[in-house]
Amino acid sequence: MTTEERLESNVRYYCRKFPARFDRAKGCYLFAGDKSYLDFFSGAGALNYGHNNESIKQKLIEYIQNDGIIQSLDLDTVATENFLRSFSEIVLQPRELDYKIMFCGPTGTNAVEAALKLAKKVTGRNGVVAFSGSFHGMTAGSMAVSWSRYKQLQGADFDVTFAPYPFSPDDASDSLGYLKNAFSDDKSGKQRPAAVILETVQAEGGVIVSDSKWLFDLASLCKEYGVLLIVDDVQVGCGRTGNFFSFERAGIVPDIVALAKSIGGYGLPLSLLLFKPGCDLWRPGEHNGTFRATQLSVVAATAALEYYKNDDLMKKVREDCLFIERFFDEEIAPVDPRISRRGIGLIHGLDFSAVGEGVAERVRAECFLRGLVIETSGRRSSVLKLLPPLVIEKEELRRGLTIIRDSIKQILIG
């Protein structure tokens, strides 16, 4: 029995899927003793810039060596001021986004909780619309708006309605029609909701990419009926889709945006809530927390923003997307035409649901044996989810895709 098995709770999860004792990491690799593992998981999207990114690390070392403030509650600090100024100048101003910035507790689920609380406060209404296949976190409010077995934990304070999330542009009109009816029917017996919350790419739901026109029409519908639009960009923001925000491709401006994971730059915990100035109805301390704006995370986040001063990284992500698509068409699809692919930027899913139950998990396990860390998602874990660091080199990307192809061959052909 290992130390972890003897002392740690049964709640541990990823260590069961990836049974190795990791001791160091660099770039796109994790190391366990003498064995290296290419990382196509990226800390569930928290490591867009790779492990121990050198330029970010040097900023952290310099800050620590100069006795920079580590714990500040929400005191005004130079580090926080630098981040706010950089985020505004590099991210918000070029996109003409007029958002107030709120530091939440250092997790994505806390940003979602704050978003739900704020939407109810602004509108004076209690209901929220979420979508089938969604995942927004593991605390009570976030679970209530997540389409999973955990949603049963929602209580009287969580008036949640689930709408169908479109798998393709062909069925996008169904969900919009459903929502229009829900918003406009004054005889439904239910109050108009405070907000609609969604991921523009459902990562845990199986890498379901929403259609840009559907997003635009959804935003227009929300505006027409005075319903706030919340975009959860925790996993697919910070450049993952080929733009800093995942919703940019649709030309929309959500009322509220939740950011976490890679906004922390170095894998350090940080989360933000962005919202239009008219939504800033918070009283001082109304959503507080000891570890809001943890200073090391803020320093790392500021350093990470350097990647967005020009479009080089985003051009690379879009090129890598095309590379993955070509590799799939030429190398993976011929192995079994029942495997389908969907994705955008550097998040892609290989769907094995038509091949058979449990196949994606067997492929994932085979990939790990061959030195690739990769996770599954979607209904019955039928989708192999590709989530490499954005800074991955082309040969590393090719190597990971080759391991996936060979693992599929091993599982399906032998």
Number of C-alpha atoms within 10 A of each C-alpha: 6 7 7 11 10 9 9 10 9 9 6 10 9 9 11 8 14 17 10 13 10 15 9 13 18 13 18 27 20 21 18 13 11 5 10 17 21 25 30 25 22 26 17 19 26 25 28 33 24 25 22 18 21 14 12 20 17 14 16 21 11 11 18 13 9 9 8 16 14 15 14 15 14 17 9 9 12 13 21 21 12 15 18 14 13 18 18 19 14 16 18 14 12 10 13 10 15 14 22 15 17 18 22 28 24 23 20 27 26 26 29 33 21 23 26 24 16 22 27 17 16 16 16 11 16 19 21 23 21 25 22 18 24 27 23 28 20 15 14 17 24 24 24 27 30 27 18 15 9 15 18 11 13 17 12 7 10 19 16 23 17 17 18 16 23 21 13 12 14 9 13 20 14 15 17 20 11 12 21 16 12 19 20 12 13 11 8 11 7 12 15 21 25 25 28 26 25 25 29 25 25 25 27 22 22 26 27 24 22 22 18 17 14 19 20 16 16 21 22 15 17 21 14 11 13 15 23 23 24 25 25 30 25 28 27 33 28 28 22 26 27 27 21 18 20 24 25 15 15 17 12 15 21 21 23 24 26 27 28 31 28 30 29 29 30 28 23 22 24 29 29 27 22 24 24 16 12 10 18 16 12 12 7 7 8 10 17 14 15 13 18 24 28 25 24 26 25 28 26 27 24 24 22 21 19 14 16 17 13 10 13 10 17 20 14 19 25 18 16 22 20 15 15 22 18 12 16 20 14 11 14 23 16 11 16 14 11 14 18 18 20 16 23 23 24 26 28 25 23 24 25 22 19 12 16 10 13 14 21 26 20 16 26 24 18 20 25 23 15 17 18 25 25 26 26 24 21 21 14 14 21 23 30 25 29 26 27 29 27 26 17 21 14 13 9 15 19 16 14 24 21 17 20 24 19 19 22 23 15 13 13 14 9 7
